[in-house]
Amino acid sequence: MISPAFFIKSLEAYGIDFYAGVPDSLLKNVCAYITDHFDANHNIVSANEGAAIGLAAGHYLATGQPGCVYMQNSGEGNIINPLASLVDREVYNIPLLLLIGWRGRPGVHDEPQHIKQGKVTVDLLDVMGVDHEVLSKDEDTAAGQIEKAAKALKNKEVFAIIIEKDTFEDYTLQNVETNGLTMSREEAIQAVAATLGESDCIVSTTGMISRELFEYRVAMNQGHERDFLTVGSMGHASQIALGIALAQPERPVWCFDGDGATIMHMGSMAIVASKMPKNYIHVIFNNGAHDSVGGQPTVGLKINLPAVAEAVGYKSVYSVDNKADLEVVLNKVSHLEGPVFLEVKVRKGNRKNLGRPTTTPIQNKEALMQFLKK
């Protein structure tokens, strides 16, 4: 394995001192190092990966120095448009370094949502005309690869460095921020799920929220047929829930969302509100962090999400930060006409022994579809 300090200092030697992106578990050690050693204007956890391309492009326009955009390979879909229509050599010809965590690499066991993306990670870069290297775990070899990347950037090209599992040595974030909240996300999820009626269904977002909902059902000896666990496609749970709510207007539909996922495609809130689904309840579990990939910060607790919901037209808007207030609001929600927006502020972190869903995505889909026929 290589040292995060070695890697970042090597990039710095070639003039790279601006980072933006969406954190990934394979990059958590290097992202932690960046967080500790670069100020907030030189390391921006962006709304989504495409937005990070825009940030790096703006930095280059202002300074003449290329930026580095980090992401999980699932974010490649979000960068295709700005890669092709902004930084490409046939458009604005802006150099850019991509740092991509390779989840689901063929031959390496991973979760189902990463399998397809893992297979096409390199192919997508090839189609886009982006030269790339899989970073070596040997520092001498890695140094040569970084030099190759620097030469490409000097020629105003886009270059991608692909990161496999266990490439970076451990690095513990020194500047740890706590949000001061006391209620855990898991107990908040349990409180909300316990209030649902027998015909209600839930669409839960990717990451810890779906895992904690799954384990709640197990603990309560309940089936999973009422829940759609959105294990991939981060940021789109609200629209999956809206599709169900519009098709079955008599069925209460709950979206269990996260702050990072909501911010990633915040425009979807406007679409939910514009359709005025009376049976739609949007619950945001907001801890101000990308908890599933190392706890890197979001702006979730620095912005007023309920004000956004109110501005775009949700009929009822609430925000709570403790279990007592949550229970009071939940007693009201079932009697309200939607769309309802409920922000639940929770502390960072999760149980260390938190498991993963034991059903496959297809089993989950088929069970839900049978439930929705009732």
ZATORTOR-211071 format. One line per 5 residues: number of its first residue (from 1); their letters; for each residue x, y, z of C-alpha. Coordinates in steps of 0.25 Angstrom, whole numbers. Example, Ala and Ser with C-alpha at 12.3 -4.5 7.8 and 13.67 -1.06 7.14 Angstrom:
# residues 2
1> AS> 49/-18/31; 55/-4/29
This chain:
# residues 374
1> MISPA> 0/0/0; 4/14/-2; 4/26/8; -7/37/5; 3/47/9
6> FFIKS> 13/42/-2; 1/42/-12; -4/56/-9; 10/62/-8; 14/56/-21
11> LEAYG> 2/63/-28; 5/76/-21; 19/75/-27; 12/76/-41; 4/88/-36
16> IDFYA> -9/81/-32; -15/87/-20; -30/88/-23; -39/76/-20; -54/74/-21
21> GVPDS> -63/62/-22; -72/52/-15; -65/43/-5; -63/28/-7; -60/17/3
26> LLKNV> -47/13/-5; -43/27/-4; -46/30/10; -32/30/15; -27/40/4
31> CAYIT> -39/48/5; -37/49/20; -22/54/18; -27/64/8; -37/69/18
36> DHFDA> -27/71/29; -17/78/19; -25/87/10; -34/98/14; -49/99/10
41> NHNIV> -47/106/-3; -37/96/-8; -45/83/-4; -60/84/-7; -69/72/-4
46> SANEG> -78/75/-16; -93/73/-18; -90/62/-29; -78/58/-38; -82/66/-50
51> AAIGL> -83/79/-41; -68/75/-37; -64/76/-51; -70/90/-52; -62/94/-39
56> AAGHY> -49/89/-45; -52/96/-58; -54/109/-51; -42/107/-43; -33/105/-56
61> LATGQ> -40/117/-63; -36/126/-51; -22/120/-48; -17/112/-60; -15/100/-51
66> PGCVY> -23/87/-53; -31/82/-41; -34/68/-36; -48/62/-36; -50/50/-27
71> MQNSG> -61/40/-27; -66/26/-26; -67/19/-40; -83/20/-39; -81/35/-41
76> EGNII> -75/33/-55; -90/35/-60; -91/48/-54; -78/53/-61; -80/49/-75
81> NPLAS> -88/61/-79; -77/71/-74; -66/62/-79; -72/63/-93; -77/77/-94
86> LVDRE> -68/85/-85; -54/80/-82; -52/72/-95; -41/76/-104; -51/79/-115
91> VYNIP> -59/89/-106; -51/97/-96; -39/87/-95; -38/88/-80; -28/79/-73
96> LLLLI> -33/71/-61; -29/59/-52; -39/49/-48; -37/40/-36; -47/28/-37
101> GWRGR> -50/17/-27; -52/4/-34; -64/-3/-27; -68/-16/-33; -55/-19/-40
106> PGVHD> -57/-32/-48; -52/-43/-39; -53/-36/-26; -65/-38/-18; -74/-26/-15
111> EPQHI> -89/-22/-13; -99/-24/-25; -100/-10/-28; -85/-9/-32; -84/-21/-41
116> KQGKV> -89/-14/-54; -82/-1/-51; -69/-9/-48; -70/-16/-61; -71/-3/-69
121> TVDLL> -62/6/-61; -50/5/-71; -59/4/-83; -66/17/-80; -53/24/-79
126> DVMGV> -48/18/-92; -61/23/-99; -59/37/-94; -45/37/-99; -39/38/-85
131> DHEVL> -25/32/-83; -24/25/-69; -15/16/-60; -19/7/-49; -10/12/-38
136> SKDED> 1/3/-33; 2/-1/-18; 17/1/-20; 21/16/-17; 33/15/-28
141> TAAGQ> 23/10/-39; 12/20/-34; 22/31/-35; 24/28/-50; 9/27/-52
146> IEKAA> 7/41/-46; 18/47/-55; 10/41/-67; -3/48/-62; 5/61/-60
151> KALKN> 10/61/-74; -4/58/-79; -9/70/-71; 2/79/-77; -3/75/-90
156> KEVFA> -17/80/-86; -23/66/-85; -32/59/-76; -25/47/-68; -31/37/-59
161> IIIEK> -24/30/-47; -33/18/-43; -32/13/-29; -33/-2/-25; -37/-7/-11
166> DTFED> -26/-6/-1; -17/4/-9; -15/14/2; -10/12/16; -19/16/27
171> YTLQN> -20/30/31; -29/35/42; -36/49/40; -30/59/51; -40/70/49
176> VETNG> -52/62/53; -65/70/54; -77/66/62; -90/72/60; -94/72/75
181> LTMSR> -107/64/72; -112/53/82; -122/44/74; -116/33/65; -121/31/51
186> EEAIQ> -124/17/54; -133/20/66; -140/31/57; -142/21/46; -148/11/56
191> AVAAT> -157/22/61; -163/26/48; -164/12/42; -172/8/55; -183/18/51
196> LGESD> -186/13/37; -199/6/34; -200/-8/28; -202/-2/14; -191/8/15
201> CIVST> -178/6/7; -164/12/8; -154/15/-2; -140/17/5; -128/23/0
206> TGMIS> -114/17/-2; -105/14/9; -107/13/24; -122/17/23; -126/5/15
211> RELFE> -117/-4/24; -123/1/37; -137/-1/31; -134/-15/27; -129/-19/41
216> YRVAM> -141/-12/48; -150/-21/40; -141/-33/44; -142/-29/59; -157/-28/58
221> NQGHE> -159/-41/51; -165/-34/40; -164/-36/25; -157/-27/15; -168/-26/5
226> RDFLT> -172/-12/8; -158/-6/6; -151/-3/-7; -136/-2/-3; -129/7/-13
231> VGSMG> -115/1/-11; -110/9/-23; -114/21/-31; -111/31/-20; -120/43/-20
236> HASQI> -131/37/-28; -140/30/-17; -149/42/-16; -153/40/-31; -155/25/-29
241> ALGIA> -164/28/-18; -171/39/-26; -174/29/-37; -180/20/-28; -188/31/-21
246> LAQPE> -194/36/-34; -198/22/-39; -204/18/-25; -210/31/-20; -218/24/-9
251> RPVWC> -205/17/-3; -196/25/7; -182/26/1; -170/29/10; -157/33/4
256> FDGDG> -146/31/15; -135/40/9; -121/45/14; -115/59/13; -104/55/4
261> ATIMH> -114/48/-6; -124/60/-5; -113/70/-8; -108/62/-20; -120/64/-28
266> MGSMA> -128/75/-20; -136/79/-32; -144/66/-30; -151/73/-18; -157/83/-27
271> IVASK> -163/72/-36; -169/65/-24; -175/78/-19; -180/82/-33; -188/69/-34
276> MPKNY> -194/71/-21; -196/56/-17; -205/56/-5; -199/42/-1; -185/46/-1
281> IHVIF> -176/47/12; -161/51/10; -153/49/22; -138/54/22; -129/48/32
286> NNGAH> -119/59/33; -105/57/40; -97/66/31; -88/55/26; -86/44/16
291> DSVGG> -86/33/26; -85/21/17; -72/26/11; -63/31/23; -72/42/29
296> QPTVG> -67/53/20; -76/65/22; -88/70/14; -94/84/15; -107/78/21
301> LKINL> -106/84/34; -101/97/29; -113/100/20; -128/101/23; -134/89/16
306> PAVAE> -148/91/21; -148/106/16; -144/100/2; -156/90/3; -165/101/7
311> AVGYK> -160/110/-4; -163/99/-15; -177/96/-10; -177/84/0; -191/86/7
316> SVYSV> -185/83/21; -171/85/26; -165/80/39; -151/79/46; -147/72/58
321> DNKAD> -135/68/66; -139/59/77; -148/47/79; -159/54/87; -162/64/76
326> LEVVL> -161/54/65; -172/46/72; -181/58/73; -179/61/58; -181/47/54
331> NKVSH> -194/47/61; -198/58/52; -193/53/39; -203/42/36; -214/52/37
336> LEGPV> -207/62/27; -209/64/12; -196/63/5; -186/65/1; -180/66/15
341> FLEVK> -165/69/17; -159/64/30; -145/67/34; -139/59/45; -126/64/50
346> VRKGN> -117/52/55; -103/50/60; -92/44/51; -88/29/52; -94/16/52
351> RKNLG> -93/2/59; -80/-5/56; -87/-18/54; -98/-12/45; -101/-23/34
356> RPTTT> -105/-22/20; -118/-27/13; -118/-42/12; -128/-41/0; -124/-38/-14
361> PIQNK> -128/-26/-21; -137/-34/-30; -143/-42/-18; -146/-28/-12; -152/-23/-25
366> EALMQ> -161/-35/-27; -166/-35/-12; -170/-20/-13; -177/-22/-26; -185/-33/-20
371> FLKK> -188/-24/-8; -192/-13/-17; -203/-21/-24; -211/-23/-11
